[in-house]
Amino acid sequence: MNERQLLESARAGDENAFARLVDPYRGALHAHCYRMLGSVPDAEDALQEALLGAWRGLHGFEGRSSLRSWLYAIATNACLRAIERRPKRVLPIDYGAAADPHDGPGEPLVESVWVEPYPDESLGLEDGLASPEARYEQRESVELAFIAALQHLPARQRAVLILRDVLGFSAREVAGAVETTPAAVDSALQRARKAVDERLPERSQQAVLRSLDDQRLREIVDRFVDAWERADVDAVVAMLASDGAMTMPPLPTWYRGREAVAAFLEGWPLSRNRRWRVVPIRANGQLAFGKYIWSREREAFMAHSVSVLTLDGEAIAEITSFLGAELIPRFGLPEEIDQGRHAG
């Protein structure tokens, strides 16, 4: 059945036809909701709300716009409603100043204010531009720096920039989605571009990764895994840029510079009484790792965190370690690993 036939069947109440109609868009819509909200669970909730709204409103879809733009309009408005109900999400570097590593990592914030990692491989995010009119690549548009920059925009500016520069919709289509005029869309887009450009690094992680051949990328991954599993602080710090940083949401505490990061690692995660297993993954279009810590009680390595690397050439500009065992299964990894075995 083609799209028109599926649409007619869905309008007649065929839920299976509706599922087949929207399935080709589901992964991209999920990524859109993540860009808007900075959280995988929030994105899942918004997507479910949007698909339910699309099912209920199917009779109102008259085909004047494409099904794609209609679904994105519904998803965008579900995200705008979600933004009204909760605080914006940030990364620790945007939350406060760097800390003294000798003071310890402090306590996590209980409220949900942090950007979360995105499992781009398992959710089917594609390479390249979503359309010829787009300004950002799809993987570039889920990089941590880009997601964090988006969260600083007012909600409607955020929606306009994503719809225009990431997804390549026209000003007229975006105006229809957010219920404004094309002129207002153009004005909001200019303000949003200026604000985002001020926060983004000179080169995206996609550009950095493309500048390194596969062998050098494998070496970076292997060196990081080996150094962390051996709890070799010097080896980890040697991989950092001179002003490299380490952050650990949901802890607001973070550290800048090799000396500060080394002092923190020696005192806490890589102290002598801890053992680790590290599994390479991909998150936010960047090099990343699922980390497991040894549990004497369970006699196994238990899920601990997801670390995302931001590279500056072959050096690590930032290690963003998202703490939380619940993050690991989102990347298709087990919750624990037996001694002597790896998850991947």
DRENMIZA-911902 format. One record per residue: residue in one letter; x, y, z of N, C-alpha, C, O, CB in turn. Coordinates in pm, whole numbers, plus 32768, in hexadecimal, padded with zeros to 4 digits. Glycine has a CB too. Layout:
<atoms>
aXYZXYZXYZXYZXYZ...
</atoms>
This chain:
<atoms>
m80547F8880008000800080008058807C800080BA808380497FA18001807An803380E07FAD807E815C7FAC804A81B8801B7FEC81958062807481A27F23e8089822E80298066828880967FD482B380917F9382BB80F980C083028094r7FA082D080197F1582FB800D7EB5828D803A7E5382A8807F7EF683257F7Dq7ED1821080117E7B81A180397E82818880D07E1C816D810F7EA381227FEEl7EFB819181097F088182819A7EBC81EF81E37E7B81D582497F9C818581C3l7EC3826981AF7E7C82D981EC7DE682C181EC7DA382D982507E9D835A81A3e7DB28290817B7D21827581727CF9820781D47C91821182157CFA824D80E2s7D4A819F81DE7D2B8133823B7D33816282CC7CDF813E831E7D8C80BD8226a7D9881B482EA7DA581E983717D2F824183957CFD823B84057E2882378380r7D02829283387C8D82E783517C108294836C7BB582C083B27C76834382DAa7C0D821B83327B9B81C283477BA6817683CA7B50812383EA7B90816082D3g7C11819284187C1F8156849C7C8180E484A57C85809F850B7B9D812684C9d7CD280CC843E7D33805F843D7DB3808C84837E0380D6844A7D52803183ABe7DC5805F85007E3A8088854E7EBC805285137F248093851C7E2B805B85DEn7EB67FDB84D87F2D7FA2849A7F597FF784237FD1800B840E7F147F12846Ea7EFA802783D57F1B807E83647F58810083967FB5813583587E9D809B830Ff7F26813484057F5F81B0843D7FEF8198846A804781EB84527F0A81E384B4a8007812684AB808F810784D780ED80FE8460815D81318465809280828527r80C280BE83F5811580B3837C8129813C833B8191815782FF80D580528317l80C58192834880CD8218830D8137826D8352818182B5830F8044825E8314v813E826583D7819782BE8422821F827F8442827C82C78465815582E884A2d822C81FB843682AA81B9845B832481F08411838E81FD844F829E81268440p831B8212838F83928248834C83C382CB8388843682F283728376825B82BBy836E831183D283918393840B83B4838B849F83E483ED84D9831E83F483F7r839C831984DC83A48310856F842F833385A5843A83818603837D8285859Cg849982F9856B851F8312859C854783A48590858083DD85ED858282BC8552a852883E1851C854B846D850884F984C88562852B852E8592853684948476l847A84A4857A842884F485D5845C84EB86648459854D86AE839584C485D0h848C8475868A84C78466870F854284BF871E85528502878484EC83D2872Aa859884C086B7860E851786BB85E485AA86C3862485F98708866684FF863Eh857B85CF867C854886598681851D867D8710853F86E8874284D1866A861Fc84D28624874F84A5863E87D8851C86478838851B86978895844485D08807y858485F5882185FC85FD8874864186848862866B86C088C4865D858A8853r864C86B487E7868A873887D1863C87A4881C867787FD8859868F87598739m85BA879A8818856887FE885C857587F688F48573885D893784D787EC8834l8583877C892B8574876889BB85F487408A0285FE87508A7C850D870289D4g8659870A89BA86D886E689F886D4866C8A51873186558A9E870887578A47s8669861E8A47865785AA8A9E8615853A8A4F85B285528A0A860385CD8B1Cv864C84C18A57861084508A108587842C8A4A8529841C89FC866D83D78A17p8575841E8ACF84EF84008B028489846E8AE1841784508ABF84F583EC8B99d84B284ED8AEB845685588AC7843285518A3483C0856A8A0E849485E08AE8a8495852F89DF847B85218950841984B0893583C084BC88E084FE850A8903e84298441897C83CE83D0896A834083F6899182E083D2894D83FD835789BBd8333843E8A0082AD84698A2C826E84C889C681F884BB89A682B584AE8AB6a82BD852789948289858789338263854188B181FE8562887482EF85F58917l82B484E0888782958498880C82158448881B81C1844887C18309843B87E6q82048406888C818883BB88A1810F841788A280A783F6886A818F836C8925e811C848B88E180AF84ED88E18091851B8853801D852A882C80D48566893Aa80FB8531880580EA8560877B80A684F78725804B851786D881718586873Fl80D0847987308094841086DE800383F887057FAF83DC86AF80E4838F86EBl7FE5840287867F5A83F587B17F07846887787E968455874B7F5083F3884Bg7F4284E1877A7EFC855487417EE8854586AB7E7F856C86767F4985D3875Da7F4C850D86667F3F84F785D67ED1849185B77E8484A4855A7FC584C8859Bw7ECB842786067E6383C185F27DD883FD86067D7D83E685B77E77834B8653r7DCA844A86707D478486868D7D2384F386297CAD850B860F7D4684BF8719g7D89853585F17D6F85A485977D7B858385047D8085DC84AF7DCA861385B6l7D7F850184E57D9984D7845B7D2F850A83FA7D4E852983877DA184408454h7CB4851384277C49854283CF7C5D85D683AC7C28860683487BBE852E8410g7CA9861D83FF7CC286AB83E27D3686C183837D4E873283587CDD86F48460f7D7F865883617DED866583037DB6866082757D8A85F782477E5885F58319e7DB786D082317D7986DD81AE7DDB86CE813B7DB386D380C77D33876181A3g7E5C86BC815A7EBE86A780F17EF1872480AF7F37871E804A7E868651808Cr7ED0879980E87F05881580AE7F9B882080C77FE2885E80777EBC889080E7s7FCA87E68133805A87DC814E808187498143802A86F3813A807F881681DBs8101872D8145812D86A281438113866181CB810986A5823181C48698811Fl810785DC81C980F685948248816B85B282A4815885C1831D80E984FC822Fr81E485B9826C825C85D582BC824E865983068262865D837F82D985D78262s822C86C482C182248746830381B28749836781BC878B83CF821187B6829Bw81448702834B80D386FC83A980FD86B7842B80DD86E68498805A86B18369l81468647841E817285FF849681D6865284E681D18654856181B18579846Fy8232869784A1829386EA84E8824E875E853082798786859C82FD871F8488a81E7879584F4819D88018536815E87D085B881648814861E8130883A84D8i8122875985B380E48721862C814E87048695813A8723870B809586A0860Ba81BE86C8866C822986A886CC8265872787078283872B877E829786568688t8278878D86B582B0880B86E68258884787528289887487BA82C2886F8673n81D78848873C817C8882879F8173882D881D815F8863888980F288938763a818187A988108188875588888204877A88DA81FE877E8955818C86BF8862c82738795889682EE87BD88DC82E08847891B830F885D898B836587BC887Bl82A088A388D7828C8929891082388922898F8253896B89EF8248898688A9r81D588CD8990818588BB8A0B81D9887E8A7A81CC88A48AEE8109886289EFa8231881F8A56828787E18ABA82E888478AF6830288448B6E82D5876C8A7Di831D88A18AA3837A89078AD3833889628B388378898F8B9783B189598A5Ee82B8897E8B26827089D48B84826589948C0D825389DB8C7181E489F38B4Er826E890F8C15825688C88C9382D488AC8CE482CC887B8D54821288468C77r834B88CC8CAC83C488A78CF5843589088CD7842F89528C7583EF88188CD1p849E89098D2C850F89648D15856189398C9C855A88C68C718569896C8D90k85AE89988C65860689748BF5867689198C27869789188C9D864289F38BB3r86AE88CC8BCB871A88708BEC879E88AB8BBD87A588EA8B53870287E58BABv880788978C0D888B88CE8BEF88F588648C0A88D687F58C3588A6894F8C43l897288868BF089E488378C198A29887E8C8D8A1988F78C9C8A47881F8BA3p8A7688368CE08AB288768D578B0488F28D398B06894F8D8A8B0888138D9Di8B4888F78CC58B9A896C8CA58B4489EA8C988B738A588CB48BE789548C22d8AC689D98C708A6A8A4B8C668A258A698CEA89E18ACF8CF88A028A308BFBy8A368A0F8D4C89EC8A1C8DCA8A398A6B8E3389FE8AB48E8389C989938E01g8ABE8A5C8E348B0E8AA08E998BA28A998E768BC88A628E0F8AF68A638F23a8BF58AD28ECE8C858AD88EB58CC88A528ED38C8F89FD8F178CC58B478F09a8D428A418E9F8D9089C98EBB8DAF89C18F508DB88A278F948E1389C98E69a8DBE89468F828DD0892F90118E60890A90318EAF88E98FD88D7288C29042d8E81890F90B18F0188DF90E48EF6884790F88EA0881B91448F2A8928916Ap8F4A87F790B68F3B876590BF8F52872E914A8F2586BF91698F9A87239061h8F97877891A08FB3874692268F38875192818F37871A92EF902887939264d8ED1879892548E5787A492A38DF78731928E8D93872692D58E1288269282g8E1286DB922E8DB9866B92138D4B869191B18D34870791988D7C86389293p8D07862D917A8CA6864791108C218680913E8BD286AD90EB8C8C85CB90C7g8C05868191C08B8786B991EF8B11865E91D58B2285E891B48B6F873E91AEe8A9A869491E48A1E864791D989D88665915589E086D4912189C086669250p89928600911D8947861990A288CE867290BC889686739129891A85959062l88A886BC9056882D8709905E87B786AB904587BB86598FE9882D877F8FF8v875086B8909586E0865B9089868286829019863F862B8FE086948655910Be867A87038FF78620872A8F8B865D87078F0486D786FF8EF5860187C08F93s860786F38EA1863486CC8E1C865987478DCC860587828D8885C7867B8DD2v86D7876E8DD4870387E78D8D877187C78D2787A588238CE78736884F8DF0w879687488D17880A87278CC787E686F18C3E878A86A18C30885F86C48D0Fv882F871E8BDA882E86DD8B588859864B8B6A88B0862F8BBD888A87268AF3e881D85EF8B1F883C85618B2B8878852D8AA8886385688A3E87BE85118B50p88C284BD8AAE890084878A348899844789D8883284158A05896C84218A57y88B884498957885B841888F1889883A288A6890283B1886988378488888Ep8858832C88A8888E82B58864886F82B987D08811827787A28855823588A2d88BC830587848898831E86F8889982A186A388488296864788F6838386BEe88F2824286BD88F781CA866988798175867988408149861689738178868Cs884F815E86F387DD8105870A875A814386DC86FA80FC86C087D480E0879Dl875581C886D286DA820A86A986DD823186158684827885E686C2828686FEg8741820385CB873F820F853B875682998503872182BA849986C181DE850Bl87A482EB854787C183708512881A83638497887E831A849A880483CA857De87F783A8842C883F839883AE88AF840083A088B3846383E887DF83A38338d890883E68342897484438322894184B082C488D884A1828589EC83FA82E4g898D851D82BC89708586825A890085E3828388D585E582F7894E854781D7l88D08630822188678693823787DE8653822887CB85F881D88876870781D5a877E8684827686F58652826986B7867D81E68660863881B086A0868182DEs86E186F081B286B387208131871A878380FC876E87B2814886258763813Cp871787A28079877A87FF80428775888A808187D888D3807D8765880C7FADe870388AF80BD86F5893480F8872C893A8187873689A781C08664895D80F7a874E88C881C1877E88C5824B880A89018255885888FE81F7877E88358281r8827893882CB88A8897782E68904891C8337897E8926832B889489FB832Fy88CA88C583898917886C83DF88FF87DB83B7889087B6839088F388818474e8969878883C1895A86F983AC890686BD841D88FF86F4848B89E486B583A2q88C9864A84008873860C846588C385E384E0889685F98551882D8592842Ar893A85A884CD898A8581854189C585FB858689D085FF860189FA85208517e89EB865E85398A1E86DB857489B4871985CF89D4875586358A46873F8505s8935870A85A888C9874C85F188A0870386718844873086B58853875B8598v88E28692869288CD86568716894D865687688950861C87D5889985C78707e89B8869587378A32869F87878A1686EA880889BE8741880D8AA186E58736l8A5F86C988708A44870588F38A49879C88EF89F387DE892B8AA786D18959a8AAC87D688AB8AB8886888A88A3F88A788648A0F890F88908B388891885Ff8A0E886787FB899A889D87B2891C8891880788CE88F1881089888853872Ci8906881D88458890880A88998892886C890E882B88A7892F888A877A88CDa8906887E894D891188DB89BD88F68969899088B489B589D7899C88D389FEa8927898F8919890F8A1688E5887A8A2B88CA88458A9688E5895F8A2E8864l883889C5889487A989D18879875889EC88F786F78A3888F4877589538836q878189AD8965873189B989E087328A478A1886DD8A6A8A6A876589588A48h87918A9A89EC87968B248A1B87388B8189CB87238BF489F188238B598A12l87018B4E895E86A78BA0890D861B8BA0894785F18B3C898286A48B6D887Dp85D18C0D893885428C08895585028B98890485308B78889684FD8C908937a84988B5E893884618AE488FE843D8AF3886A845E8A9B881B83E78ABA894Br83FC8B60884583D28B6E87B984488B8A875D84498B5C86EB836A8BDE87ACq84AC8BD4878C85258BE4873C85698B5D8726859B8B4186B985878C47877Fr856A8B0B878D85A58A868784855D8A348718859C89F586C3859E8A3D880Ca84D88A38871D848989EE86BB84A38A20862E84B389D085D183F489F986DBv84A88AA4861C84BE8ADE859785468AB5856185518A8D84ED84B38B76859Dl85AE8ABF85B286348A9D8582863D8A0A855B867789E984F4869D8ABE85ECi860489B285AD860A8923858D85BC8905850D85ED88BE84B685D288CF8602l8543893B850384F0891F848E852E8956840E8526891683A58465895984A1r856B89CC841585A68A0A839D863289D28380864B89A3831185AD8AA283AFd868D89D783E3871B89BE83C78744892C83D787AA8902839E876E8A118422v86F788DD84238716884F843086C187FB83D186F3879F83918701882084C2l8641881C83C985E487CB837A85C7880482F0859387BE829A856487BA83C4g85EA888282DB85DE88BC8256855388E18229853B88EA81B18615886081F6f84F788F78286847189248260847689B6823484CE8A02825C840E891282D6s841789DD81E184108A6781B383D88AC18221839B8A91828083BA8A728134a83EE8B43821283B78BA28273831F8B97827A82E58BA482E583DF8C32824Er82DF8B7E8208824D8B71820682228AF6825581C28AFC82A2821A8B698175e82678A85824182448A0B828A825A8A1D8320820789F28371829689958257v82C88A5D834682E48A7383D5827D8AD1841182508ABC848283728AAD83E8a82568B3783C781F08B9583F8816E8B4B8415812C8B67847981D88C058391g814A8AEE83BE80D28AA083D680DF8A468450807E8A33849980B18A4D835Ea81568A108466816B89B484D6816189FA855C812989C485BB81F1897084C9v81988A748565819C8ABA85E681398B2E85EB813D8B81864782298AEF8601e80E08B34858980718B93858780A08C24858F807B8C6E85EA80128B7585F9t80F28C49852C81208CD38522812F8CF3848D80FB8CAA843981A78CE98570t81748D5E846C81848D8783E082108D6583AE826C8D5883FF81698E1F83D1p82228D56832A82A88D3E82F6830B8DAD831C83808D91833582A38D318260a82DD8E29832183368E97834983648E8683D983D98E9D83F882F08F1E8337a83098E5C8431832E8E4684BD838E8DD084C983E88DD1851D82B08E2C8512v837C8D6A847483D78CF7847284638D25844C84C58D00848D83A68C8A8410d846E8D7683E284F18DA783B685358DF9842385AE8DED843784E38DFA8337s84E88E4C846985218E9E84D485528E47854785C08E5C857B84BA8F038507a85008DE5856F85278D8B85DD85A18D3985B685F88D1E860984B38D2E8602l85A88D12853786188CC18508869B8D0E851087018CD6853985FF8C928479q869A8D8B84EB87158DDC84F187468DE9858187BE8DDE859A86FD8E6784B5r86EB8E0185DE87138E0C866C87478D8686A087AA8D8286E9869B8E3C86C2a87048D19867A872E8C9586A987B78C708672880A8C3B86BB86C78C2C8682r87CE8C8A85F288508C6A85B788C18CB485FE89298C7A861C88518C8D8522k88AA8D34861989128D84865C89318D4B86E689A58D3E870B88E58E178668a88CA8D28873288DE8CF587B989248C6C87B7897C8C53880A88598CEA8802v88FE8C16875B893A8B91875489CA8B9987248A228B57875B88E98B3586F7d89E38BEB86BE8A6B8BF786898ACD8C2886F38B428C0286F18A6C8C568611e8A9E8C7C874F8AF58CAF87B98B1F8C41881B8B858C4D885E8AAF8D1E8805r8AD18BD688248AED8B6C88848B328AF388478B6A8AA188908A6D8B4088C4l8B2F8AE687C38B688A7087848BFF8A7F87708C2F8AEE875A8B248A5586FEp8C4A8A1087788CD98A1487598CEF8A2E86C48C918A2686758D1E898F8782e8D6A8A4D86A08D888A6A86148D6C89F385BA8D3A8A04854A8E1A8A958606r8D8A897C85E98D73890485988D1488A685E18D1F8892865A8DF888BC8579s8CB7886D85968C5F880885CF8CAE878885E78D1B877585B28BE687ED8571q8C74872F86398CB486AE864F8CB4865A85CF8D0D860885BA8C6D866286C0q8C50866D857A8C4F862484FB8CC7864B84A68D0585F584678BCC863F84AFa8CE886CC84A48D5D86F984588DDD86C384958E38869A844C8D6387938453v8DE586C1851A8E5D868B855C8E6B85F7853F8ED985C8851F8E5586A385F4l8DFF85AC854A8E06851C85328E2D84FD84A28E78849F84888D7F84DB8552r8DFB854D84448E20853783B88EB48556839D8EEF8522833F8DC9858C835Ds8EEE85AD83F18F7C85D083DE8FD98563840E9050856683F18F9C86528426l8FA4850284598FF48493848E8FD0841484438F5A83F784318FDD84828527d903483C984189015834C83D38FE882E284378FF382F584B0908F831A8383d8FB5827484038F7D820B84598FE481D584BB8FC481B7852E8F4781998405q906181C9848F90C8819384E690E181EE855E90ED81BE85CF914A817E8499r90E882718546910082CE85B5908982D08615909B82DB868E911C835C8580l901082C685DF8F9B82C286378F9C8244868C8F7E824887038F1A82C985E5r8FBF81D3864E8FC98156869C9033816187089020812F87778FE980DE8640e90A281A486EA910C81B5874D90DA820987C390F881E98836918881F6870Ei9090827287A7905A82C588148FFD8272886B9005827688E6900F834087DAv8FA48227882B8F4781D288768F92816C88CA8F76815C89408EE5818B8817d8FF18127888C903B80BE88D3908E80F78946909480BC89B2909780728872r90CC81698930911C81A8899A90C481CF8A1090EB81BC8A84916682248965f904E820589F38FF7822F8A618FC581B78AB08FC681B98B2B8F8182818A2Av8F9881508A6A8F6980D78AAE8FD7809C8B058FC0807C8B798F37806E8A49d904E808D8ACC90BE80518B1590E480A48B8E90F9806E8BFB913780408AB8a90EE81288B7D9117817F8BEC90B1817B8C5D90D681748CD2912A820E8BBCw9030817F8C3A8FC981818CA38FC180FB8CEA8FB580F78D658F4081A58C68e8FC9808E8CA08FBE800B8CDF90387FEC8D37902D7FA28D998FAE7F9E8C76r90AB80258D16912280148D6A9128807C8DD99186807C8E2A91A0801B8D15a90C480D68DDE90C281448E3F914481948E39917C81BB8EA090AC810E8ECDd917381AB8DBE91F081F28DA791D182878D9391B482B38D24923D81B88D2Bv91D882D28DFF91B583608DFA920E83AB8D9891DE83FC8D4A91BF839E8E86d928F83908D9D92ED83D78D4492CA83BE8CB292D484198C5F937E83AB8D61a92A483448C92928383228C07920483688BD991FB83958B679275828B8BF6v91A083718C32912583B88C0F9142844C8BFC911684898B9A90BA83A58C7Dv918C84868C5A91A985168C5491FF85388BDB91F385A58BA391EE85448CD6a925784DC8BB392AC84F48B3E925985018ABE9288853C8A5C931184828B2Em91E084CC8ABF918A84D78A49913F855B8A449106857F89DD912784648A48l913F85A58AB590F386238ABC913D86958A7891B886998A7690D786468B4Da90F086F28A40912987738A18915587BC8A979126879A8B0490C287C889C6s91AC881F8A8B91E288638B01917488A18B56918088A68BD1924688CF8AD6d910988D18B169099890B8B62902188AF8B618FAE88DB8B6E907289958B29g903B882D8B528FCF87CA8B4D8F7B87CD8BCC8FAB87F28C379007873F8B37a8EFE87A58BBE8E9F87AB8C2E8E5F87238C448E5B86CF8BEA8E3388168C15m8E2D870F8CBE8DDE86988CDE8D6286C28D298D6987088D8E8E3186338D32t8CEF86978CF68C6F86B68D368C2586338D508C3E85CF8D0D8C1987168CDFm8BC886368DB28B8685BB8DDD8AF485D18E038AD085BA8E768BD0857E8E52p8A9F85FE8DA68A13860D8DCB89DA85868DFB89F6851F8DBD89C186438D52p898A85838E68894485F38EA68991863E8F128954868D8F5B88C785C18EE1l8A1486298F208A62867B8F7B8A7C87038F3A8AA687078EC78AE986358FA1p8A6387718F808A8387F38F478B19880F8F458B47886A8F008A3C885F8F93t8B6687C08F918BF687D38F9C8C3D87AA8F1B8C1C87438EE08C2E87849013w8C9E87FD8EF08CEF87D78E7C8D7A88148E8B8D8F886D8EDD8CAC88068DF7y8DD887E18E3A8E6488068E4A8EA2882E8DC48E8087F68D5C8EB387928E88r8EFC888F8DCA8F3F88C28D528FD688B98D61900D88E08DC88F1589558D36g901B88858CFB90AD887D8CFB90DD87F48D27909D87B08D7890E788E78D56r915187CC8CF2918587468D0E919D872F8DA2917D86C58DD7920687308CC3e91D587928DE691F687808E74917887698EC7917587118F1D924287FB8EAAa911087B88EAE909487AA8EFA905087258EDB902086E28F369034881E8EDBv904D87008E5C900F86818E38905D860D8E75902085AE8EA7900786718D9Ea90E286138E72913385A88EAC911885998F41910B85298F7391C885C48E94a911186098F8990F786039019907085C4903790638576909590FE868F9057f900C85E58FE68F8885AA8FFA8F8B85148FDD8F5684C5902B8F2085EF8FA1l8FC884ED8F6D8FCC84608F489014840C8FB28FE7839F8FD5900F844E8EC1e908384418FE590D083F8904B908083E690CC9089837F910E915384409069g9033844C90EE8FEA8446916D8F6983F991678F3A83C891CE8FCD84CF919Bw8F2D83ED90F08EA983B090E88E9F834090808EBB82CE90A48E43841990CAp8E79835890038E5882E58FAC8ECB82868F908EB4820E8F7F8E2583178F2Bl8F4882B88F8C8FB982608F6E901182488FE99088822C8FDC900D829A8EFEs8FD78253905E9021822F90D79039819990D88FF6814F90918FD5825D9157r9097816B912890C880E2911F905F80799140906D80069114913E80D0917An8FF9809B918A8F98803691B48F24802691518EBF7FE891728F628059923Dr8F31805D90D78EC6805190758EF7800A8FF88F68801E8FCB8E8E80DC9050r8E9F7FB68FC08EBD7F6F8F448E4F7F8C8EDF8DDA7F9A8F028ECA7ED58F5Ew8E777F938E5F8E1B7FBE8DF68E207F618D7D8E867F228D618E3C804D8DCBr8DB07F5B8D368DAA7F298CAD8D6D7F9A8C598D107FDD8C848D557EA38CA2v8DA57FAD8BE08D7C801C8B8A8D5D7FE68AFF8DAD7F9E8AC48DEB80898B83v8CE780098ACC8CB67FD48A4C8CA2804989EA8C5380A38A078C317F848A5Fp8CE6804A89778CD380B589158C4580B488DB8C11804A88B88D3980A988A5i8C09812988D08B86813C88938B8B81BE88448BF581FB88378B13813E8900r8B1981EA880F8B0F826E87D18A9982B6880E8A2C827E881B8B0182638735a8AAD833388348A428385886C8A50841288358ABF8446882A8A4683868908n89E08450881389E084D987E28A3E84ED876B8A788558875B8A0785388851g8A4C848687198AA6848F86A78B38849786CD8B8B84BF867B8A8285058654q8B5B847487488BE38481877C8C1583FB87B28BC7839F87C88BEA84ED87EAl8C9A83F387C88CD2837D880A8C9B837988998C9383DF88DE8D6F8381880Aa8C76830288C58C3D82F5894B8C58826989818C84821089398BA483128949f8C3D82598A048C5D81DC8A488BF481C08AB38BCB82198AFD8CEA81E18A86g8BCA81428AB98B7C81148B2B8BDC80E28B958C3480918B798B1780A58B02k8BCC81138C108C2980EE8C7B8BE480998CE58B7180B28D0B8C66816C8CBBy8C2E80348D138BFE7FD88D7B8C627FD78DED8CDB7FD98DD68BEA7F488D42i8C307FD48E688C867FD28EDE8C727F4F8F2A8C037F1A8F308C69804A8F3Aw8CE07F1B8F638CDB7E9A8FA68C8D7EA390288C9F7EFF90778D687E688FC2s8C357E40903C8BE77E3490B78C0F7DB490FF8BFD7D4690CA8B4E7E36909Ar8C477DC291788C6B7D4C91C58BEE7CFC91EA8BF17C8191EA8CB87D739244e8B817D42920A8B067CFD92328ACF7CA691C18AA67C3591D98A9D7D62925Dr8ACE7CDB91468A977C9190D48B007C3C908E8ADF7BE7903C8A597CF09071e8B7F7C5490AE8BEF7C10906B8BE17C1D8FD38BEC7BBD8F888BF57B7A9094a8BC97C9A8FAB8BBA7CB98F1C8BD37D4E8F0A8BD27D9B8F6A8B2C7C918EE6f8BEB7D738E8D8BF67E018E6C8B6A7E368E4F8B247E038DF78C567E178DF1m8B417E9E8E998AB97ED48E8F8AB87F578E408B167FA68E488A7F7EEA8F1Ba8A4E7F6B8DF58A3E7FE58DA68A5080608DFE8A1B80668E6D89B47FE88D61h8A9B80C28DCC8ABB81368E1C8A9E81BB8DD48A5E82128E0D8B4C81318E44s8ACD81CA8D578AC6824D8D168ADE82418C818B0781D88C508B2A82AE8D54v8AC482AE8C3B8AE482BC8BAC8B3D83368B9D8B1683A58BC28A6182C98B54s8BB583238B688C1383928B538C1A83B48ABE8C2F835C8A6A8C9F836E8B89v8C0984348A9F8C1084648A158C8C84BC8A088CA285168A598B8D84B589EEl8CDE84A089A28D5884ED898B8D3F855B89258D03854388BC8DCA8491895Bt8D6D85D389438D72864088E38E05865288BD8E57867189138D3486C4891Dl8E258640883E8EB0864288118ED786CA87D88E868712879F8EC685D787A8d8F5786EB87EB8F96875D87A9900E87238760907A871687998FC087D08811g8FFB86FF86E1906086AE869E9065862686E08FFC85E786F390EB86F286A3e90DC85F6870390E98576874690E4858287DE90E2851D882491698533871Ca90E285FC881190DA861188A29047861588CE8FEF8634887F9123869488CBi903085F6894C8FAA85FB89848F95868489C38FD886A98A238F95858989EDa8F3686CF898C8F16875389C28EBB87488A3C8EC0879C8A968ED487AA8957e8E6686E08A3E8E0C86D18AB08DDE86418ABB8DBF85FF8A578D92872F8AA2i8DDA86108B378D9A85918B578D1985B38BA08D1C85EA8C0E8DF985338BAFt8CA885928B648C2785A78BA58BF585208BD28BC784D08B808BC185EE8B45s8BFC85058C538BD384858C8C8B4884938CC88B3684CF8D328C3884538CF6f8AE6845B8C848A5C845E8CB48A4B83EA8D168A4C83768CEF89F584548C3El8A3A840B8D958A3283A58DFC89A3836F8E05894283BA8E048A5E83DE8E84g899982EA8E0C891582AE8E1A890F82268DD5891D821E8D5B88AA830A8DE0a88F981BC8E2388F281358DEB888081298D87888780D78D2B88E280CE8E59e881681798D9887A2816D8D4087C081988CB08772817A8C55873181BF8D76l882F81E08C9B8852820D8C148887819B8BBE8874819C8B4488BA827C8C1Ci88C9813A8BFC890F80D18BB288B280808B5688D5806D8AE2895480738C14p883D80518B8487E780018B2B87B7804D8AB08794800E8A4C87707FCF8B77r87B380D18AB58789811D8A3F87E7810989CA87C281208957878081B18A61f886180DD89E688C580C9897E88D3803589588935800E8919894B810089ACg88707FE5897F88727F58895C88D67F0789A988FD7E9A897C888C7F4A88CCl89017F388A1C89647EF28A6F89207EB28AE788B77EE18B1389D37F538A9Ep895B7E468B1D89227E068B9489377E598C11898B7EB48C14895E7D7A8BA7e88ED7E3A8C7888F97E838CF689717E558D48899E7E9D8DA0887C7E738D48e89A77DDE8D2B8A1F7DB08D718A717D578D168A3D7D1E8CB689FA7D658DF3i8AF27D4C8D378B507CF88CEB8B977C9D8D4E8BC67CCB8DB68BB87D4F8C9Ad8BA07C1C8D2E8BE97BC08D858C7D7BE08D848CB17C1A8D258BD27B2F8D58q8CC17BBB8DF18D507BD38DF88D987B8D8D868D7D7B198D678D887BA38E7Fg8DF47BD78D488E427B9D8CDA8E017BA78C548E3E7B838BEF8E5D7B108CF7r8D837BD98C4D8D3E7BE58BCE8D237C788BAE8D257CCD8C078CB97B958BD0h8D0B7C968B308CE27D1A8B038C577D148AC88C287CAB8A9C8D467D528A9Da8C167D898AC78B8E7D8D8A908B8E7D8D89F98B317D5B89BA8B447E078AC4g8BF77DC589BC8BF87DD2892A8C587D7188EA8C667D6F88708C1C7E608903
</atoms>
